Amino acid sequence: MEFGDAVKMVRADLNLTQKELAKRCNLSPSGLSHFESGRRPPSLKHLRNIREALGCSYDLLLDTKGTLE
């Protein structure tokens, strides 16, 4: 699973809109949209902010354990 798909999945599970998550991450909604669509990768700072706002692990967002296929 790609990063953007993982963000969308967790965001949906938390019943958050893009706008709500963007606000929690100190991002513009269009910036978050770029990450979710895969048009732009997040910086480490934005990755950290998104992970903290979603309350999930880096492994989940980045599929580092290979468990989200």
Beta strands, then each sheet from edge to edge (+ up, - down):
end
